[in-house]
Amino acid sequence: MAGKSSPEAMTHPFRSPKPNGITPIESVRVLEERFFDLSIDMLCVLGFNGYFKRLNASWERTLGFTVNELMSRPFIEFVHPDDRARTLNQNGKVRGGGQALEFENRYLCKDGSFRWLRWNATPDYSQQLIYSVARDVTTTKLAETERELLLSELQSALAEIKVLQEILPICSYCRKVRDDDDYWHTVESYISHHTKTRFSHGVCPDCMRTHVEAELARMDGE
């Protein structure tokens, strides 16, 4: 009968080497490294001191700076000046235990242009690190800007059309109003046709003096 295996003879399943000599733990680490390096999103580890500790290759593809260049300066130097105050505010909240969800700011490219990035980030307080995922959303932001500009232009055009509709061509002599079909109408007829307004006729004081009373005086003279 075979004896029991001693503890020394037993091999931990996660430590037993594969035929190629790589243990399962090492294999997982290789997969993690491959995932980090090949990710389309911009993955990074940022220290609480404001310097990047690790960046994947997507950063260099997106911004043009090498990984070493990005890690050699405080991250805030790459942020658009107009976005720095709120970026530092968000960074402070994350370092305080919060998270960044769908946070957006602009990052400097090596050619001097800026790209819009959308962030999700969470802290590791024990290690004084922030783990982040950023995605380049520049194309989306430009499309949103163009859509807002188009909407603004459309609203302005509609407002101009409304103003033009409120301008009525009226004859300087007979005071008739011209419609869209180039026909001339009395003011009463035009307004009655285009609105629910109805007229009741009377005589104003000025017309009473200049027309009615003058006409009555003339008739009395006759």
C-alpha positions in Angstrom: 0.0 0.0 0.0 1.4 3.4 -1.0 2.1 5.7 1.8 0.5 9.1 2.3 2.1 12.0 0.5 3.9 14.4 2.7 3.1 18.1 2.7 6.4 18.8 1.1 5.5 16.4 -1.8 2.2 18.2 -2.5 2.3 21.0 -5.0 -0.1 24.0 -4.8 -2.4 24.0 -7.9 -1.6 27.7 -8.6 2.1 27.1 -8.3 2.5 23.9 -10.3 4.3 24.8 -13.5 2.8 24.3 -16.9 4.7 22.4 -19.5 6.2 25.7 -20.7 7.4 26.4 -17.2 4.9 29.2 -16.4 2.8 28.8 -13.3 -1.0 29.7 -13.4 -0.3 32.8 -11.3 2.4 33.9 -13.8 0.0 33.2 -16.6 -2.7 35.4 -15.0 -0.2 38.2 -14.7 0.8 37.9 -18.3 -2.9 38.2 -19.3 -3.3 41.2 -17.1 -0.2 42.8 -18.7 -1.6 42.1 -22.2 -5.0 43.5 -21.3 -3.4 46.7 -20.0 -1.1 47.2 -22.9 -3.6 46.3 -25.7 -6.6 48.1 -24.3 -8.1 50.7 -26.7 -9.1 52.8 -23.7 -6.5 54.9 -22.0 -5.6 53.1 -18.7 -3.5 54.7 -16.1 -2.3 54.7 -12.5 -1.9 58.1 -10.9 -0.2 58.8 -7.7 -1.7 61.0 -5.0 1.4 63.2 -5.6 0.0 64.2 -9.1 2.4 62.1 -11.2 1.4 59.2 -13.4 2.9 55.9 -12.2 1.8 53.8 -15.2 0.2 54.4 -18.6 -0.7 52.1 -21.4 0.2 52.5 -25.0 -3.1 54.1 -25.9 -1.9 57.3 -24.3 0.9 57.7 -26.7 -1.4 56.9 -29.7 -3.9 59.5 -28.6 -1.8 62.4 -27.4 1.5 61.9 -29.2 3.6 62.2 -26.1 5.7 59.2 -25.1 4.9 57.5 -21.8 8.1 58.8 -20.3 7.2 62.3 -21.3 3.8 62.0 -19.7 5.2 60.5 -16.5 7.9 63.2 -16.1 5.6 66.1 -15.4 2.6 66.6 -13.1 -0.6 65.4 -14.8 -2.3 68.8 -14.4 0.3 70.4 -16.8 -1.3 68.4 -19.6 -4.8 69.6 -18.8 -6.4 72.5 -20.7 -6.0 75.7 -18.6 -9.7 76.3 -18.6 -10.3 72.8 -17.2 -7.6 72.7 -14.5 -9.6 74.1 -11.6 -12.5 71.7 -11.9 -10.0 68.8 -12.7 -8.1 69.5 -9.5 -11.4 69.7 -7.6 -12.4 66.3 -9.0 -9.0 64.8 -8.2 -9.3 66.0 -4.6 -12.7 64.3 -4.3 -11.3 61.0 -5.6 -8.3 61.2 -3.2 -10.8 61.8 -0.5 -12.5 58.5 -1.1 -14.9 59.4 -3.9 -15.1 58.3 -7.5 -15.0 60.1 -10.9 -17.8 59.0 -13.1 -18.1 60.3 -16.7 -15.9 63.3 -15.8 -14.7 65.2 -18.9 -11.8 67.5 -19.6 -9.3 68.4 -22.3 -5.8 67.1 -22.6 -2.9 68.6 -24.5 -1.5 66.8 -27.5 2.1 67.0 -28.6 1.1 69.0 -31.8 -0.5 71.7 -29.6 -4.1 70.6 -30.1 -6.4 69.3 -27.3 -8.5 66.1 -27.1 -11.6 65.6 -25.0 -11.3 62.7 -22.5 -14.1 61.1 -20.5 -12.9 59.6 -17.2 -13.9 56.9 -14.7 -11.6 56.7 -11.7 -11.4 55.1 -8.2 -8.8 55.4 -5.4 -6.7 52.9 -3.6 -6.1 54.9 -0.4 -3.8 52.3 1.2 -1.4 52.6 -1.8 -2.0 56.3 -2.4 -3.0 55.6 -6.0 -5.9 56.3 -8.3 -6.8 53.8 -11.0 -8.4 55.4 -14.0 -9.9 54.7 -17.4 -10.2 57.5 -20.0 -11.7 57.5 -23.4 -11.2 59.9 -26.2 -14.6 61.5 -27.0 -13.3 64.4 -29.1 -15.4 63.3 -32.2 -18.5 63.1 -30.0 -17.9 66.5 -28.5 -17.3 68.1 -31.8 -20.6 66.6 -33.1 -22.4 67.9 -30.1 -21.0 71.4 -30.7 -22.0 71.3 -34.4 -25.5 70.2 -33.4 -25.9 73.0 -30.9 -24.6 75.5 -33.4 -27.1 74.2 -36.0 -29.9 74.3 -33.5 -29.0 77.9 -32.6 -28.9 79.0 -36.3 -32.3 77.3 -36.8 -33.8 79.0 -33.9 -32.4 82.4 -35.1 -33.9 81.7 -38.6 -37.3 80.8 -37.1 -37.2 83.9 -35.0 -36.4 86.0 -38.1 -39.2 84.4 -40.0 -41.6 85.2 -37.1 -40.5 88.9 -37.2 -41.0 89.1 -40.9 -44.4 87.6 -40.5 -45.3 90.4 -38.1 -44.4 93.1 -40.6 -47.4 93.8 -42.8 -47.1 95.7 -46.1 -49.7 98.5 -45.9 -50.5 101.1 -48.5 -49.4 104.6 -47.6 -52.6 106.1 -49.1 -55.6 103.8 -48.7 -54.1 101.9 -45.7 -54.9 98.5 -47.3 -52.8 95.5 -46.3 -51.2 93.2 -48.8 -51.4 89.4 -48.1 -48.9 86.6 -49.0 -50.7 86.1 -52.4 -50.2 89.8 -53.3 -53.9 90.7 -52.8 -54.8 93.9 -51.0 -57.4 93.9 -48.2 -58.8 96.4 -45.7 -57.2 96.2 -42.3 -60.5 94.9 -40.9 -60.7 92.2 -43.6 -57.1 91.1 -43.2 -57.2 90.9 -39.4 -60.6 89.2 -39.4 -59.3 86.6 -41.8 -56.0 85.8 -40.0 -57.3 86.0 -36.4 -60.5 85.5 -34.4 -60.9 89.3 -33.9 -64.2 90.9 -34.9 -64.8 94.6 -35.3 -67.5 96.9 -34.0 -67.4 100.3 -35.7 -67.5 103.6 -34.0 -66.1 107.2 -34.4 -63.1 108.4 -32.5 -63.1 112.0 -31.0 -60.7 113.3 -33.7 -62.8 112.0 -36.5 -65.9 113.3 -34.8 -64.5 116.8 -34.9 -62.8 116.7 -38.3 -65.3 114.7 -40.2 -68.7 114.2 -38.6 -69.1 117.6 -37.1 -67.8 119.3 -40.2 -70.2 117.3 -42.3 -73.1 118.2 -40.0 -72.2 121.8 -40.1 -72.0 121.7 -43.9 -75.5 120.1 -44.0 -76.9 122.7 -41.7 -75.5 125.4 -43.9 -77.3 124.0 -46.8 
